[in-house]
Amino acid sequence: MSSSTYDQCHMCEDELGDTDDVIITECNHKFHRHCAQKRFDTKHKSDCYVCHKDSAISDALSRVMKTQITKSTKKIDDSSEYMNPDDDYIPALDSENSINTNEKLWECERCSVSNTESIKRCQNCGKLCYSLPSIFRETIDNDECNDSSPTKQFTLVSITPIISTSDTTRGTIKQDLKSSTEYKEQKQSSSTESNIIVYITDLPANIDNDDNLAKLIQNHLENIHKITPISIKCYSELAAGFIYVGDNQTKTCLIDKIKRMVLDSTGDTSIISFNDTLELISYIVIDKTNEKKDVNLPESHEILNRWIDLYHGEKPRSCEQISAQFPNIYRLISTSLDDLLNVMSNRDFLINNLIARVYVGANCSYFEDLPRSTNKEQLERTICISIGITNVESLSLHIELNKQTRNACIIAAGIARKWATKDFLYVNGKPIPIKVNLAFRLLLHPISKLYKDDEILSQKIFRGQAKILERCGDKITLEISSKTIFDECLKFGVLRIGTDSVLKLENYISIMDPEELEIDVETWYENEMIRYKPDIMQFINDLEHPIFRYKWNAQIWLEQFQNIMYSDSITNIDSRHHSNLSSDKIRHLFQMTVMLNTIGVIRKKNYFIKNEQINLNLDPKLKTIIYNHDSLLEHGQTVQLTTTPYTETKVKVINEDCLTVYGNCCKDYKKPLLLNMANATSPGGGYRKGDGAQEENLFRRSDYFRSLDVELDHIYEETSERFVCSSDGQILPLHDYQSMYPIDEYGAIYTSGLTFFRKSEQQGYDYMEQPLENVYSLAIAAYRNPKLDGNMLSPQYSVGMRKKIENLFSIAYNHKHDCLILSALGCGAFRNPPEHVAKIFRSVIEQYAGFFQTIIFAILDDHNTGQQHNPEGNFKSFRNELHDQIFRPILSLNRANTIIGPYRISSDASTINDVTIFDLQPCPLGAKCNKMYDSKHTLKYSHPALCNELCATERCQQTDNLVHMSSFIHRNPCKNGTQCKDIDDEKHSREYEHPSCCPNGANCQDTSNNHEQAYRHLPLCENFRKCPQFQKRVKSHCEQFRHCNPSCKLGNKCIYFHNKQHIENYKHPFPSPCPFTPYHCAFYEKFTTIKSNETIPIDIDQHRLDFAHVCHIGQNCTDKDPLHWEKSIHVPRSICKFGYQCTKLVQEDHLNSYTHSKINDIRFLCTDADKCQKRKDLRHLSTVRHIITFEDSGIVRYFNLNKDIDFVQNQHDNIERVINYIKKEKWETFKSGSIPQ
């Protein structure tokens, strides 16, 4: 400690007084001791604040501590004799005898790895270096010895039995340090668990408010994982933050169990990660823009030294150039949030007379093989458009373009990190793929003699990290697995083999004609394919890409594809390249490869099979017709039906590829039609990304994309002719191609002239010896994930599916097809139940009996087999229902209100109605509807025709077939429907039609109105789900009664929302009511004041989503937002009969009791309370209420009316009056006590 001085402390710049506690470093700089200690403890900086001499502060603090301990021990007479051997102690270290004095190293207490003194974190595990002053500070804190008084210091020192001296050996110091560390860890584990930290990484870039982001994370942790953190701090610009948690168990849960968490915000979804350690990546870019000559770029160690010199922080973990192609960009990894926050205040610096800029917390991505005309401005403009930003700051985005290699490097920081979520960049309407890494390939030439592979690969420069990709002439292509070695090879530029051959090492350039190469492991699957994402659009901008020109080898593709079909990794593919790829993604890449080759073949119009060229005669006038809800197939006419085209229709169900079946049918039938089970919203479904359903399979095997995918019209010289069927039945040219999708609910797309030239997936998509030309196909979309009742479609989807299938048959007949090749429509990935769909097909086939010669169902059970909706697959269900069935038409064809094929006979049997795709929405109750004779109902909904069999024979053989009974009318529907009291009366049932029993039986829990009207149900148990016999599973009782909570008849107008028993027993269309609604919910009151253009705070928004509230407007509410009606209760109050003429609009009790126009039912308290000057202002009263006073009330006072009355005195006076009256009238005197006192 220094003597008296009036010098200045270099840290706080205050004077150093006589009584100040001062330290002096070896470099002769003076500081307040508490200033030095604070800097050391909070910033972990031990160098001199002035000259930055290493360890100057820590050494000075150590000397002070040793001196204090020595002085204190002199005051203790043999205190060690009285010490308990089990007591904790803190060993003092002699700062002069540091660990490994000669080598200036410190040993990590976690992993025992030695580190240089300048490194403050272990290079192996990342743990902070241990320091003596920090030990004493934490020990004092843990023992609550923060007081600097002599008593406290004496207590601290008195428990130290061993005092380090100048002759202490390094071994003793090491042991003392270990013991002290153990003491520190014990204390921390028992009393400082509240300071446990967990790091957050991968924070989203779309939320720039750090506080909102922290609240969002906290809400997710509390609501989803039930974890309540102590505090959360986010730094969105760094994409990182940290959480303080209360115990190690919570930390372990976050890091080891949860690991990652989905964060939904502002319509975007991102995934954040929880980590024990932190690595923050920044990029340093040296500006070469204005340099006219080659610049001498700094080395990585120079960057590191300059970094430490400027920002005075921890030494970064590493710094390296990202690529030899971009030598002016360095990737720097640091582990300190504080350091980077300091850097953000000044991101530019000078090094070697060059300007450098730091992009903190940035992402790095690349473009390869850009068009030669591409420039930085074009890329920047397109990037900004893709992430929705007009202009981006230079601190957030840097683009480095290498004109020679036509590659670009994109550094994105801050808000520009949104770029990391993109897969492509669209330049001039063409997609360019974004890549995370550049391929490390070298071209070795000229090869003057034949070298063995080992002679080349064994060269020291490659260090065993090279492999030969191909040989061509005097050139060899190498792939280097290490970026460092790749950069070194380019740096040297030459390779000497032996004593006489000097070969050049250059960046790889393609050296062979792709048309001479096959798509195999070497050219594609092992190296190239897995560098891309599964999407053909990243290749469409460069139709000269080699993948379009390679030859197809079906055997190789099939072997590779089967290797990953049932595994999580790829056999025969280098694990270095696919360690982060799932087997599902690899499968999509293989399917994408097929499509790319298909496009290449279509562009070339030929392919080879065993050196024999097969030419493709593609239809230049490929025809596409759109059928939508406005389309008319055939005009109505006078009844002329006398017979059907065929006497019978045969149905077969076979387990075979649909195209193979179609090819066979072309030999036996005039005009077969193929069903395309289409995607309603995307042409070809997911064929661009390698999905595996039937439509995608058809696209990979043909030129079908020419018909449906308008965006790919430019890749083929002749585009498809597209038409639309109009409302008057004409086929007109389609002008708006965008109207093709989405396909209308009951619409379809008909295509003629398709060419198929590939075999099935099971045959490796091999080429056909003879292409299948002039193929007809009809695209129909099934419902995706429809609602089910047991193993059947719910009534709404059942009726809709039948309408779709009817239109399929109508369009097929309209185009004069005699044979249909169908499949299990919607029973795969769309999860429609195959048994029910097969029965619906049967119902439609019965209707169209005689209109087609043959119908074949070609069904292959694929990867979608064995799901909950089809546990036994699809083939079995259809085969059991339809195989080898023969359907014959009903001979009587002209009965009123019947239907035969597409023709619906009018109710007076005089005409045939128009054949349309859609007239009215099909009634979801079908033939069971009891309102089909209601004129208002029939204006909105269409209903089935009468059963032909019943009309012709007066008897139907399919009364036990639920699908048939709901598809055709048999008797007049009972007007009471499911509520009919005579439903079990045999005579009544013969005369009237009633709904069928619910397929879910006693287990049905659906109490919606549509479902209750569609099905009959067992009686509802009066105890609902609280029934003891139900809870005990008493079979006899459960089979007789239905146990479910019925829907409240009041719906969202329920007035019993605070009745707990009512809410538990009845279903409501709103969530749990807020316990403070309607008048006392602070969240909802604030919500009602937020304007439509304002952002709703997260906590308020979450509350109104979690709980229902009484709508403050009431039954006059005009809000059309579905979310409002889902989350609100609209209590119906009595409407004031006087309306606008009401004279009590200023009376609070009246306004609280009756509904008035333009006055909210729920009015929150006025903030001015009884001081409000607007109590008579109607506009003011329409939104707020006031505490009712007697002066404002129109109600007669009924309490506190007798507060001023003396009842005892009144009784005394009354008795006296009675006695006086008796005396006056001279009555007989009353006995004592006869008058109540």
C-alpha positions, 0 to 999 in steps of 0.5 A, spaced: 500 500 500 502 506 498 503 512 503 500 518 503 499 521 496 495 526 492 496 523 486 490 522 481 487 515 480 487 513 473 481 509 473 476 514 477 480 520 476 479 522 483 485 524 487 488 519 492 488 522 499 492 520 505 486 516 508 485 512 501 487 505 500 491 505 494 495 500 490 501 501 486 503 496 480 510 494 478 509 499 472 509 505 477 501 506 476 497 508 482 489 506 483 484 506 488 484 499 491 477 498 490 477 501 483 482 496 481 478 490 485 472 492 482 475 492 475 478 485 476 472 482 479 467 485 474 471 485 468 476 480 469 481 484 467 488 483 470 492 488 466 494 495 468 489 500 466 494 505 463 499 501 460 496 494 459 502 490 462 499 483 463 497 481 470 499 488 473 493 489 477 492 482 479 500 482 482 498 488 486 492 486 489 495 479 491 501 483 494 496 487 498 492 481 500 499 477 503 501 483 507 494 484 510 494 477 512 501 477 514 500 483 519 493 480 522 497 473 523 502 477 527 496 479 532 494 472 533 498 468 538 499 461 536 492 461 534 493 455 530 493 451 536 486 453 537 484 451 530 479 446 529 482 441 524 475 441 520 474 448 519 474 451 512 480 455 511 483 460 505 490 459 503 494 465 501 498 465 495 505 468 494 504 472 488 511 472 487 511 464 486 506 464 481 504 457 477 509 455 472 513 461 473 518 460 467 513 458 462 507 463 464 502 458 464 496 457 468 492 450 469 485 449 468 481 447 475 476 443 470 480 439 465 487 440 467 490 443 461 495 448 461 494 455 458 498 461 457 497 467 462 494 472 456 488 467 455 483 468 461 479 462 459 481 455 458 482 453 450 480 446 452 473 447 456 472 455 456 472 456 464 475 462 466 482 463 469 482 463 477 485 469 480 487 470 488 483 477 489 476 474 486 477 468 491 478 472 497 472 477 494 467 471 493 469 468 500 468 474 504 461 475 500 459 468 502 461 469 509 457 475 509 464 479 511 463 485 506 464 490 512 471 492 511 472 494 518 478 491 522 474 486 526 471 483 519 478 482 517 481 479 523 475 474 523 477 472 516 484 471 517 483 468 523 481 461 520 487 461 516 492 456 519 497 456 514 500 463 511 504 462 504 511 465 505 517 466 500 520 460 500 513 456 498 514 451 492 510 451 486 507 444 488 504 447 495 501 453 491 498 448 486 495 444 492 493 451 496 489 453 490 486 447 489 483 447 496 481 454 495 477 452 489 474 446 493 472 451 498 469 456 493 465 451 490 462 448 496 460 455 498 457 457 492 453 450 491 450 452 498 449 459 498 449 462 491 445 458 486 441 464 485 447 466 480 447 460 476 447 462 468 444 459 462 446 462 455 441 463 450 443 462 442 440 463 435 435 469 438 431 471 432 432 477 428 425 479 427 424 482 434 429 488 435 426 490 442 430 486 447 425 487 453 419 484 449 424 478 446 426 477 454 418 477 456 416 472 450 422 467 452 419 468 459 412 467 457 414 460 453 418 458 459 413 459 464 407 457 460 410 451 456 415 448 461 413 451 467 420 454 469 420 461 472 427 464 471 430 469 475 431 474 470 433 474 462 437 478 458 437 478 451 441 482 445 438 481 439 443 484 435 448 479 437 443 473 437 444 471 444 443 472 451 443 469 458 438 467 463 439 467 471 436 461 474 435 459 481 438 452 481 443 447 478 437 442 476 433 448 472 440 449 469 440 441 467 433 441 465 434 447 460 441 445 457 440 437 457 433 436 456 429 442 453 435 444 449 431 448 444 425 451 444 420 454 438 419 461 439 413 464 435 412 471 434 409 476 429 407 470 424 414 467 424 417 461 427 424 460 430 428 456 434 432 458 440 438 454 444 440 453 451 447 452 452 452 451 458 458 455 454 457 461 449 461 462 443 459 468 439 461 469 432 463 475 428 466 477 422 472 482 420 472 485 413 478 489 410 476 494 406 479 493 399 474 497 395 479 503 394 486 499 393 489 500 386 494 494 387 494 488 391 494 489 399 498 486 404 493 483 408 494 482 416 495 475 419 490 472 423 494 473 429 495 481 428 488 481 428 487 478 434 493 483 437 489 489 434 483 486 437 485 486 444 489 492 444 483 496 442 477 493 446 481 491 452 477 484 453 478 477 453 482 474 448 478 471 442 478 463 442 480 464 434 481 468 428 482 465 421 480 467 414 474 464 411 477 462 405 482 463 400 477 466 395 475 471 400 482 473 404 480 479 406 474 476 411 476 473 418 472 469 422 473 471 429 470 467 435 469 470 442 466 468 449 464 474 452 458 478 451 461 484 455 466 484 450 462 484 444 457 490 447 463 494 447 465 492 440 459 495 438 460 502 440 466 502 435 466 497 429 471 500 425 479 500 426 485 501 422 490 495 421 496 495 417 493 502 414 487 498 412 480 500 414 477 494 418 470 493 420 467 488 425 460 485 423 458 483 430 454 476 431 453 475 424 452 470 419 456 468 413 453 464 407 455 463 399 453 464 392 456 459 387 457 460 379 453 466 379 452 469 372 457 473 370 453 480 369 452 479 377 454 485 381 454 487 388 448 492 387 444 487 384 445 482 390 444 487 395 437 490 392 435 483 391 437 481 398 433 487 401 427 485 397 427 478 399 427 480 407 422 486 406 427 491 407 427 498 403 435 499 405 439 496 409 445 499 413 452 498 411 453 495 418 448 490 417 450 487 410 456 486 407 457 483 400 464 480 397 464 478 390 469 474 387 469 475 379 474 470 377 470 464 381 463 467 380 462 466 387 460 471 393 460 471 400 454 475 404 455 477 411 449 479 415 448 482 422 443 485 426 436 485 422 439 482 416 440 476 419 433 474 417 437 472 411 439 466 414 432 463 414 432 464 406 434 458 401 434 462 395 435 468 392 431 470 386 435 474 381 431 476 375 425 471 377 430 466 377 432 462 384 440 462 386 441 457 392 444 459 398 450 455 401 453 455 408 460 452 405 464 452 399 466 446 396 474 445 397 476 442 390 482 443 386 485 442 379 491 438 378 495 439 372 498 438 367 499 430 368 505 428 364 505 421 366 500 416 369 501 416 377 498 412 381 492 414 386 497 413 392 503 417 389 498 423 389 494 423 395 500 421 399 504 428 398 505 431 405 501 437 403 495 434 403 496 430 410 491 425 408 485 429 407 485 429 399 481 424 395 481 424 387 474 425 384 475 424 377 481 424 371 480 427 365 486 427 360 492 431 363 487 433 369 485 431 376 480 433 380 481 433 388 476 434 393 480 436 400 476 435 406 480 441 410 479 448 409 486 449 412 489 445 407 485 447 401 487 454 403 495 452 403 494 448 397 492 455 393 497 459 397 503 455 394 500 453 387 504 448 385 506 441 387 512 437 386 512 429 385 518 426 385 524 430 382 522 432 375 514 433 375 511 440 378 504 440 377 499 446 378 494 447 384 488 451 382 481 452 383 477 446 380 473 448 373 469 442 370 473 438 365 468 433 362 462 433 358 457 432 363 453 428 357 458 423 358 457 422 365 452 418 369 449 420 375 452 416 380 456 416 387 462 420 384 459 425 380 453 427 384 450 422 390 456 423 395 459 430 394 454 434 390 447 432 391 448 433 399 450 440 398 443 442 396 436 443 399 431 439 396 428 443 391 428 443 383 428 451 383 435 452 385 437 449 379 432 452 374 435 459 373 441 455 370 438 450 365 446 448 363 447 445 370 451 438 369 445 435 373 440 436 367 445 433 362 448 427 366 446 420 364 441 416 368 443 409 371 436 406 374 440 401 378 445 406 382 439 410 384 435 404 386 441 402 390 442 408 394 435 410 395 434 403 398 440 404 403 436 410 406 429 408 406 429 405 412 435 408 416 437 414 419 444 415 415 446 413 408 451 407 406 456 409 401 456 416 402 461 420 406 459 422 413 463 428 413 458 431 408 451 429 411 452 429 418 447 434 419 442 431 414 436 427 416 434 420 412 428 424 410 431 430 407 436 425 403 430 421 400 427 428 398 434 429 395 434 423 391 427 424 388 429 431 386 434 428 382 429 424 378 425 430 377 431 434 375 433 428 370 426 428 367 427 436 366 433 435 362 430 429 358 424 433 356 429 439 354 433 434 349 427 430 347 430 424 347 434 419 352 438 412 351 437 405 353 443 401 352 446 406 347 440 406 343 436 413 342 429 413 344 426 420 341 420 423 345 414 425 341 412 430 346 405 433 344 406 441 342 399 442 343 398 439 350 391 441 352 389 443 359 382 444 361 380 448 368 373 446 371 371 450 376 364 452 380 362 456 374 363 450 369 357 447 365 358 440 362 352 439 359 345 443 358 339 441 360 334 437 355 327 434 354 327 427 357 330 422 352 334 417 356 333 410 353 339 406 354 346 407 357 352 406 353 354 399 356 350 394 359 354 393 365 360 396 368 366 391 371 370 393 377 377 390 378 382 392 384 389 390 383 395 391 386 399 394 381 402 401 378 397 405 375 401 407 369 403 400 368 395 398 368 394 404 364 399 402 358 395 395 358 388 398 358 391 402 352 391 395 348 384 393 350 380 400 351 379 406 346 380 411 351 382 410 358 383 416 363 388 416 369 386 419 376 391 424 379 390 425 386 392 432 386 394 437 391 389 443 391 393 448 392 400 447 389 401 444 382 404 437 382 404 437 390 411 437 393 414 434 386 419 440 386 422 438 393 421 431 392 415 429 396 413 422 395 405 421 393 402 419 387 401 426 384 409 427 385 410 420 382 406 422 376 410 428 375 417 425 375 415 420 370 412 425 365 411 432 362 405 433 366 409 439 369 408 442 362 400 442 364 400 444 371 406 448 373 405 455 370 412 457 373 416 452 369 413 454 362 420 458 360 424 451 360 420 448 354 420 451 348 412 450 347 407 451 352 401 448 354 394 450 351 390 452 357 382 453 357 377 453 362 370 451 361 365 456 362 358 457 365 355 456 358 359 450 357 364 453 352 371 451 352 375 458 352 382 460 352 384 461 360 387 468 360 389 468 368 394 462 369 394 464 376 386 462 377 388 455 376 390 454 383 387 453 388 383 448 385 375 449 387 373 444 392 369 440 387 373 443 381 378 439 377 383 439 371 383 435 365 389 434 361 390 431 354 396 429 350 401 427 356 407 423 355 410 418 360 417 415 359 419 413 366 418 406 369 416 406 377 420 408 383 421 400 384 424 400 378 429 406 379 425 410 375 428 407 369 426 409 362 421 406 358 423 402 352 417 405 348 414 411 351 407 412 353 404 417 349 397 421 349 395 420 356 389 423 359 389 425 366 384 428 371 386 432 377 382 431 383 383 434 390 381 430 396 380 433 403 386 433 407 385 431 414 378 431 414 374 430 421 372 423 422 366 420 426 370 413 428 372 410 422 368 414 417 368 421 414 364 426 418 357 427 414 360 434 411 366 431 409 362 424 407 357 428 402 363 433 400 367 427 398 361 424 394 360 430 390 368 430 388 367 423 386 361 424 382 364 430 378 370 425 376 365 421 373 361 426 370 367 429 367 370 423 364 363 421 361 363 428 358 370 426 355 367 420 352 372 415 356 370 408 356 375 406 362 377 409 368 384 407 372 382 410 379 386 409 386 384 410 393 383 417 393 385 421 399 387 415 403 394 416 404 397 422 406 391 426 406 388 421 412 381 419 409 379 412 411 379 407 406 373 403 408 368 409 407 371 412 401 371 405 398 363 405 400 362 412 397 366 410 390 361 404 390 355 408 391 357 413 385 359 407 381 352 404 382 349 411 379 354 410 373 353 403 372 353 402 364 356 409 363 363 406 363 365 399 360 371 398 366 373 401 372 380 399 375 383 401 382 390 400 381 392 401 389 399 400 391 400 400 399 406 405 400 409 409 406 403 411 408 400 404 410 399 402 417 397 409 419 391 410 424 386 411 419 388 405 415 391 400 419 391 394 414 393 399 408 388 401 402 388 395 397 385 390 402 379 395 404 378 397 396 379 389 394 374 387 399 368 392 397 369 392 389 373 387 386 370 383 381 364 386 382 359 387 376 354 393 376 348 394 371 343 400 370 336 400 373 332 399 366 327 404 368 331 411 367 326 417 367 323 417 374 321 423 377 327 426 382 332 420 380 339 420 378 342 416 373 349 417 371 350 425 371 343 426 369 338 428 374 331 428 372 326 434 374 321 433 380 315 433 374 319 428 370 319 432 364 326 434 363 333 433 365 337 438 369 343 442 367 349 438 368 354 442 372 360 442 377 357 446 382 350 449 383 348 449 391 352 447 397 351 439 398 347 439 405 351 436 410 346 431 412 344 428 405 338 424 405 337 424 412 336 432 412 329 433 415 329 440 412 329 438 405 322 441 403 323 447 407 324 453 401 329 457 405 333 451 406 333 448 399 335 455 396 342 454 400 343 447 399 342 441 394 339 434 396 340 427 393 335 424 389 331 418 390 333 411 390 332 408 383 331 401 386 326 403 391 322 407 385 323 401 380 321 396 385 318 399 391 324 395 395 331 397 396 336 391 398 341 396 401 337 399 407 343 397 412 348 400 408 349 407 411 353 410 405 347 408 400 342 410 405 345 417 406 346 418 399 339 417 396 332 419 399 328 413 401 322 416 405 320 422 407 324 425 412 321 425 419 320 433 421 323 431 428 329 428 426 333 425 432 328 428 437 322 424 434 319 420 440 316 415 435 323 413 432 323 406 435 315 405 432 316 400 427 310 403 423 312 410 423 319 408 421 317 405 415 313 411 413 319 416 415 326 417 414 330 418 421 338 419 422 342 413 423 345 411 429 352 415 431 358 410 429 361 412 435 356 409 440 356 410 447 363 413 446 361 419 442 363 426 445 361 430 439 355 435 442 355 440 436 349 441 433 350 439 426 353 432 429 346 431 433 342 433 427 346 428 423 346 422 428 341 418 433 345 417 440 343 413 446 340 417 452 344 422 456 346 420 463 344 425 468 350 425 471 354 426 465 361 424 466 361 425 473 357 419 473 360 414 478 358 408 474 361 411 468 368 412 472 367 405 475 366 403 467 360 399 469 359 396 462 351 395 463 350 402 465 355 405 460 352 401 454 345 404 455 347 411 456 352 416 453 356 420 458 359 427 455 358 434 457 353 437 453 353 444 450 350 449 453 344 451 450 346 459 451 352 458 447 356 464 447 351 468 451 351 464 457 350 468 463 352 462 468 360 463 466 361 464 474 358 458 476 363 453 477 359 447 476 355 449 470 362 451 467 364 444 468 358 440 466 357 444 460 361 445 453 361 452 451 364 455 445 369 460 449 375 458 453 375 459 461 372 465 463 376 470 467 375 470 474 375 478 474 370 479 468 366 483 466 368 489 471 374 488 474 379 485 469 385 490 468 388 486 462 381 487 458 380 494 460 387 496 457 385 491 451 379 495 450 383 502 449 388 499 444 387 502 437 387 497 431 393 500 429 397 499 435 401 493 438 398 489 443 402 488 449 404 481 450 402 480 457 395 483 455 394 479 448 396 472 452 391 474 457 385 475 452 387 469 448 387 464 455 381 467 458 374 469 455 371 476 457 364 479 457 364 483 451 364 490 453 359 492 447 354 487 449 349 484 444 350 490 439 357 488 438 358 488 430 365 486 431 366 480 425 373 478 427 372 470 428 377 470 434 373 476 438 367 471 438 371 465 440 374 469 446 368 473 448 361 472 452 355 476 449 350 477 455 343 479 452 341 484 457 334 487 456 333 492 451 330 499 453 323 499 450 324 507 449 330 507 445 333 513 443 327 517 447 329 514 453 329 519 459 334 516 464 340 516 460 344 519 465 342 514 471 347 509 472 343 504 475 338 504 469 344 504 464 347 498 468 340 494 467 338 496 460 342 495 453 341 502 449 344 503 442 351 506 442 352 505 449 357 500 451 353 494 456 360 494 460 363 501 462 369 501 466 370 506 472 371 513 470 378 515 472 376 522 475 371 518 480 366 523 484 370 529 481 368 527 474 365 534 471 362 530 465 357 525 469 351 528 465 355 528 458 352 522 454 358 521 450 362 520 456 357 516 459 357 511 453 364 508 455 365 509 462 361 509 469 361 512 475 359 510 483 352 511 484 350 516 489 343 517 492 342 523 488 343 519 481 339 513 483 332 512 481 331 507 486 327 508 492 332 508 498 331 501 502 337 501 507 339 506 512 333 509 513 332 509 520 339 511 523 336 517 526 330 514 530 331 512 537 326 506 538 327 506 546 324 513 547 319 512 542 317 505 546 317 509 552 312 515 549 307 510 546 306 507 553 305 513 557 300 515 551 296 509 553 296 510 560 294 517 560 288 515 555 286 509 560 286 514 566 282 519 561 277 514 559 276 512 567 278 504 565 280 499 569 287 500 571 291 495 567 295 490 571 303 491 572 307 488 566 301 488 561 303 493 557 310 491 554 316 495 556 
